[in-house]
Amino acid sequence: MHIPGRPPSLPLGFRLIPRRFWLALGAASLVACGAVNAQSSVAPSAAQPAVQPADSAATPRAWQTPAVRQQAQAFLQRWRSGALAALDDAALLATFRDLPPEVLATAVEAGTRQYEGFEIWMQRQERIDGSWNERPFLNHIKFRQQPRQVYMAWLPGGPKAGQEILYDARRRPDALYGHLGGAFNVMSIWTPLDGRLARQNSNHTVLDLSPRFVADVVSSEWQRYRSEGRSPRADHIEVTQVAGQRTVALTWSPGAGPPAHYAARTRICLNLRQPWVLQAEAWDAAGEIQERILFEKVVPTVFTDADFDPEHPSYRF
């Protein structure tokens, strides 16, 4: 086991290979450590969304008046109680069609901000440099709001199984600590949080790995619609099945992608059992899907610093 900041020790056979080789190999592999970042969501070319940082929505926006926040809390109470899930399809559609968009955005935000942290099991697909990864990344994540700390593991059955990363804003706010999976797990290294390498296998960094990110995206989109003098109501609302769950799907099609909007078309599928998003998807102006994030399981959790310590007995740093 290796402690951050201390030179790693390699097995004898690996010491015969120049150290710079392992450092380059480790850095190149760890570029996949990002998953959901408030700075981008689609291909890192002209289609990078301008999303506000995750903490920016902590201060109410101008349209989140006391009346809106009060209505959002009442709606959130219905959501948490299971009242929404109990509605039939027609009643569910009517509820969301009649709901003021600012109330929905505020409720989605409030639903993700009431907990200190989340333990998350996620599937993630992205289009990177024009290539769509058909085989989703399977990730287990521990996400703590304050202080911002993240543990992320790549699970068996998906690409890069065995890889792990840690982020602790108090230790290194500009970097990740992690290692490869499989036979190449010979050392752990620091790699820049949002450098060029980190963008080669993901359009996101590790800072936003919970449904809270999607909530911030929704509120930011509402803000953009309002600044353009347009209605922020969803263009399409439907009841559909996602990963075996009944969900309400809302689609916005502003037509223009980044930087004007998050994407040319965005769809969020709401988890009717918990007050946050089950799945988020984004498409470019040509109709090509750019990302699909599925939150398979989200458990509100209170973490300790030990959960983000490389010495944790269940980690392999």
Buried (B, 14 or more C-beta within 10 A) or exposed (E): EBEBEEEBEBEEEBEEEEEEEBBEBBBBBBBBBBBBBBBBBBBBEEBBBBBBEBBEBEEEBEBBEEEBBEBBEEBBEBBBEEEBBEBEEEEBBEBBEEBBBBBBBBBBBBBBEEBEBBBBBBBBBBBBEEEBBEEBBBBBBBBBBEEBBBBBBBBEEBBBBBBBBBBBBEBBEEBBBBBBBEEBBBBBBBBBBBBEBBBBBBBBBBBBBBBBBBBBBBBBBBBBBBEEEEEBBBEEBBBEEBBEBBBBBBBBBBEEBBEBBBBBBBBBBBBBBBBBBBBBBBBBEEEBBBBBBBBBEBEEBEBEEEBBBBEBEEBBB
